[in-house]
């Protein structure tokens, strides 16, 4: 086997797309520049789904639309899997071995293309299924604006997938957001950003908060114990 070029080695160890790597399609510099933003979005979405659906998983499906569907989607799916497994298993996972790792663990990986972009120029939708439950996430890349997560578990939301995040699912009751803010404030934790979403008044709702540094596990447990809080999941991107 010919040695890997220094340029490809740098890309490999930086977890960037690698042209002509084993089990990966060859890509030109022009195609790489087009695919790179979606590649990063797919990987971050894999991490988000893994943390939010931290249960057993038997199937993972990626659906692409718009300009994302015009790219080499198998490359994006492998990036998604690499992100999904990053904090879930001890083995180093990248685009080269991602499909193999999934098969070893009995996870069925699916890939689809749709004409429905949900009002965006492109979307990547990830659906994880297992233990009788499913979790979906949808993201988009907006030129000159960057990647955005626009839906989590069926809730419309809008946030940038980076940094130290906390995903909270809760009941839509008066005072819930205030109680979360008070607990954090009482412990000197500053909220950098907060995004909320709900399906209907008085039903289930979600909030995604970002912080300057990761929350301690003790703090997450305190939030989880609050009335009307359903789940809390820390996400570090």
N, C-alpha and C positions, 0 to 999 in steps of 0.2 A: 504494500500500500504506500503511495507517495506521501511524503511528510506534509502536514498541514502548514500552509503559509503563515508567516507571522501576523499578517493582517487578519486572517481568518481566526487565528488563535485568540487575538484580542477581542474580536466580536464574540467568540464562543464564551470566553471567560467573563465578558460583560453581559452575557445573556441577551445578546442582540442577534438578529437574523444572520445566518451564515450561508453564503452562497456555496453550492456544490457539496454540502455536508452529507454524510451518510443518511439515507432515508428522508432527505429533504430535497425539494425541487431546486434546480439552479435558478438564481435570480440575478438580474443585472443591477448595476448601480441605480439606474433610473427606477426600476421596480422596487428596489430596496427603499429608496426615498419615499415612494408612495405608500409602501406597506408599513413602514416603521411606526407611525403614530397609532395605527390600528393594532399592530403587534403589541405595543405597550398597553393599550386599552384592554386587549384580550387577556393579557397576563394579569393585570390588576383585577379584572372582573373574575378571573379564576380564583384569586385570593379572597375576594369579597364573598363569593358563593361558598367557598370552603369554610370560612369563618361563620357565616350566617346559617349555613346548613351543616352544623358540626355533628352530624349523625352518620350512620352507615349510608353508603351510596351504591346503587346498582346501575344507574344510567346517567349519562351526562350528554346533553344535546346542545349544539351551538347552531343558531340560525342567523344567517347574514342577509342584509338587504341593502339596496342602493349601491353607493360606491364601494362599500365593504364587500359586497357580493361579487364585484368585478375583479377582485384581487385573488391571489392564490390562497383560498380559504383554508386549505389543509395546513398551511404555515401558521395561520392564526389559531386554529384549533389546537395545534401542538403547543403554542405559546400559552393558551388558556389552561391546558392541562398542566403545564409546568408551574403556572401560578397556583393552580388548585392544590397540587401536591406539596408545594414548597414548605408549608408549616404543618403538614399533616403526616408526613412520614420522614424517617431519618435518612433515606436514600436521596442523593443529589439527582434532581429531575430537571431535564432540559428538553428542547425540541427534538433532540435526537432519540431519546429513550422514553418520551412521554407516553406514546401509544403502547409500547411494550409494558410499561409499568401499570397502565390502566388494565390491560388484558390480564396481567398477572394477578390483579386484585379483583378480577371478575366484573369490571366496570365496562358496560357497553357504551361506546362513544359514537354519537351520531352527528351528522352535519347536514344542514338544510339551507336552501336559498328561498327567499320569499320576495314578492313584489311589494309587500306592505312595509313601509318605512316609518309608519306611525307619525307622519308629519315632519320627519327629519330627512336629510339627504342620505343618511346611512344609519344602520343600527346593527349591533351585535347583541343577540339575546341568548342567554345561557339558562338552561333548565336542568336542575339536579333532582334526581328522584332516588328514594331509598327509604326503607323502614316505614313504608306506607305514607310518606310525606313528600312534597315537592317544594322547591324553592326556585324562583326565577329572578333574573336580573337583566336589565336592558341598559346598554350604553350607546353613546354616539360620539363621533369625533367631529368637532366643528372647527373649520379652518380659521386660523387667527384667534381662536378662543380656547381650543384644546379639548381633551376628553371630558365627557360628562356622564354620570350615571343618572338616568332619567326614570327608572322604575326599579323597585325592589319588592318582590313578593306580591306583585299586583298593585302596589301603591305608587302613584306618581310622585316623583321627587326630583331634585336637581342639585347635584353636588359634584365637586371635582374629586376624582379618586386618587388622593395622595395624603400622606401624613398619618397622624394618629387619630383614628375615628372610633366612634362608639355607635353601634346600631341598637336602637331600643324599640321594641314593639310593645304597645300599651293600649289601654282602653281610652277612648276619646272622652275624658271626663274633665270638668273644670278643676284647675289647680295642679294637674299632673306635671305639666312642664315647669310650673313654679316650684314644685317639690323637688324635682330633679336639679333645678338651678340652685336651690337653697342648700341641698346636700353638698353639691360641688363647691359652692361659695363658702360654706362653713369650714371646708377643709382646704381652702386656699387654692382651689382649682379654677383657672380661668377658661371659659368657653371661647374658642376662637371663632367658630361659626356654628350655626344650627339651622338645619332644614327639616321641615315637617311635611307629612302627607297623611291623608285619610281617604277612605272610600265613601263614608257617609257619616253624618253627625251622630255622635253617641256610640259608634261602632269601634272597630279596631283602627289603630293609627300607628304611625311610626315617626321616629325622629332620628336624624343622623347628626351627631355632634363631632366637631374636630377640636383638638387640643395641641398645645405646643410640645407636649411630651406625653408618652403613654400613661394611661391610668394604672394605678396599682390595683392588684386583684382584690384587695380589701375594699377599695372604693367601688369597684364594679359590683361586689356582693351587697354593699349597702344600697346601691341603686336598685338592684334586683329585688330587694326585700320590700321596696316601697309598694303601697297599695296601687292597684291598677297597672303595674308593670308586668308584662307577660314574659319577655325575654330581653336579655342584654348580651351583646356580642362585641368584643373588642376586635378592631381591625387595624393592623399596622401595615401600611403600604410604603 
